Amino acid sequence: LLYCEGGGESVECQKAIISVIVNRLNSGYWGNSFSSVVYAKGQFSPVSNGALNKAKPSQTQYDVVDYVLENGTTRLF
């Protein structure tokens, strides 16, 4: 999902995207798993338009996810 939503964006922007997903998971409103958050109806266009199935994330996306999971979400003000 990160690759589709912001693969061409800066690392800081990608951290913000992952932070949104983690924050939604932590809220419990969209479910209790990453999958339930990502696949929640109408939330992310790459899911509804099929782009997610063709995603080829780079090491950068994996590193960004690891960073946010290890260090916490970014503050979005």
C-alpha positions in Angstrom: 0.0 0.0 0.0 2.8 2.4 0.8 4.4 1.9 -2.6 1.1 2.7 -4.3 0.1 5.6 -2.1 3.5 7.3 -1.9 6.3 5.4 -3.4 7.5 8.5 -5.3 7.3 10.7 -2.3 9.9 11.7 0.3 10.8 9.3 3.1 9.1 11.8 5.5 5.9 11.7 3.5 6.1 7.9 3.4 6.5 7.8 7.2 3.3 9.9 7.4 1.4 7.5 5.2 2.4 4.5 7.3 1.6 6.5 10.4 -2.0 6.9 9.2 -2.3 3.2 8.8 -0.8 2.5 12.2 -2.9 5.1 13.9 -6.1 3.7 12.3 -5.1 0.2 13.6 -4.5 1.6 17.0 -7.8 3.3 17.1 -9.6 0.0 16.5 -12.3 1.7 14.4 -11.2 0.0 11.1 -10.5 -3.4 12.7 -7.7 -5.0 14.7 -5.3 -6.0 12.0 -3.3 -4.3 9.3 -5.2 -6.2 6.7 -8.6 -5.0 8.1 -7.3 -1.4 8.0 -5.9 -1.6 4.5 -8.9 -3.4 3.1 -11.6 -1.3 4.9 -14.1 -0.3 2.3 -13.5 3.0 0.6 -10.3 3.9 2.5 -7.4 3.5 0.1 -7.8 3.8 -3.7 -5.0 1.3 -4.6 -7.2 -1.4 -3.0 -10.3 -0.5 -4.9 -8.6 0.1 -8.2 -6.5 -3.1 -8.1 -3.1 -1.3 -8.1 -2.3 -2.9 -4.8 -2.1 -6.3 -6.5 0.6 -5.1 -8.8 2.7 -3.3 -6.3 6.5 -3.8 -6.3 7.8 -2.1 -3.2 11.4 -1.1 -2.9 13.7 -1.5 0.1 12.9 2.1 0.9 9.2 1.2 1.6 10.3 -1.8 3.8 12.7 0.4 5.7 10.0 3.1 6.2 7.6 0.6 7.6 10.2 -0.9 9.9 11.2 2.6 11.1 7.6 3.6 12.0 6.9 0.3 13.7 10.1 0.6 15.7 10.0 4.3 16.5 6.4 5.2 16.5 4.2 7.2 14.3 4.9 10.7 13.1 2.9 13.7 14.3 0.6 15.1 11.7 -0.2 18.7 12.5 
